[in-house]
Amino acid sequence: MADKTDKPLNNMRSRIDKLDKKLVDLLNARAQVSLEVGRHKADNNEPIYMPFREREVMNKIADGNPGPLPEKHLRAIYREIMSSSRRLQRPERTVYLGPEGTFSYFAALRHMGHSQYLTPKATFEEIFRAVADEGAELGVIPLENSLEGTVGQVADLFMKYPVFIQGEIYSRISHCLMSLADDMHSVKSVLSHPQPLEQCREWLDAKLPELPRNTTTSTAAAAEAATQDGTIAIVGNSKLAEMHGLNILAERIEDHPDNWTRFLVIAPSPCREDERDKTSILFTTPDSPGALAKILNTLAGNGINMTKLESRPVRGEKWKYVFFTDLECDLSKAEHESILNMLREQCHTLRVLGTYPSARTDGGE
């Protein structure tokens, strides 16, 4: 009876084995072409990371998918295929706000794939310095959160370092309560970075009102501490539980579920792809009435939609401000040359931070 029962399953396994062999052959054939692409890029001094091309490949694959493989699974597979292709073409170092296990780490991993060479840095300034002066090809930095606004220090560092935006990532922020303990009754304190604790304040007030809440430098540092003390519970990304052998005691404990962070991919040179649909600029205005209004009217009068406008004080100059602005266009195109020239005349200073492909605001690729 066992032989009769196992025969159909063995046949299916045999078919899977044959398909796996074909897949490996095709993946190696693709890898061979990627090596050729890498040599071409090296000969022509072209960048390895090309976000618009990767988005184009992803969309073509998804649009041509007949199923039953879900699109989400297919995109995850191809993210790793493209990550491997980039690594084969030329290893690139990507720096992020560490240590390993932070939300910046998971955003970089999700966008760049597991084959990317990821290097943690302790501060935002170290990331900018590594990209601008120390040979790191890419950096991943959080710019703004949908609930808490812009990370002011990051905006300030764009004024200090000559780096360029090459891409963006939208990542949903969801928090879990994790511990070595098996249940919340064994927990004596809660530990995390101040931001996750604030984002889960109402839940913690309702569920763990008596427990002290302590802060540390990152959610990853909190997870490390929790591995040494079973009475500590931490708040952070659920993937930390798997990384550190912690138990998930509660999921999705954030007070506002629609919580997103926008990350930027920065590089020492501008994006060189032909297709780009978003521009970020930094500008200051002359000290005259209506100076900002003139600039905004120039953009609106030419049909350019502005999706972000934020002012930051200029360090060392009292009551002087610089404006960080996102525009829904490729300001580097020839058709916008006259607009760019007009902006240069109207602004006291103007710097184009980058023209790059926009990302989906729901976190999709």
Buried (B, 14 or more C-beta within 10 A) or exposed (E): EEEEEEEEEEEEEEEEEEEEEEEEEEEEEBBEEBEEBBEEBEEEEBBBBBBBBBBBBBEEBBEEBEEEEEBEEBBBEBBEBBBBBBBBBBEBBBBBBBBBBBBBBBBBBBBBBEBBBBBBBEEBBBBBBBBBEEEBBBBBBBBBBBBEEBBEEBBBBBBEBEBBBBBBBBBEBBBBBBBBBEEBEEBBBBBBBEBBBBBBEEBBEEBBEEBEBBBBEBBBBBBBBBBEEBEBBBBBBBBBBEBBEBBEBBEEBBBEEEBBBBBBBBBBEBBEBEEBEBBBBBBBBEEEEEBBEBBBEBBEEBEBEBEBBBBBEBEEEEEEEBBBBBBEBBBBBEEBEEBBEBBEEBBEEBBBBBBBBBBEEEBEB
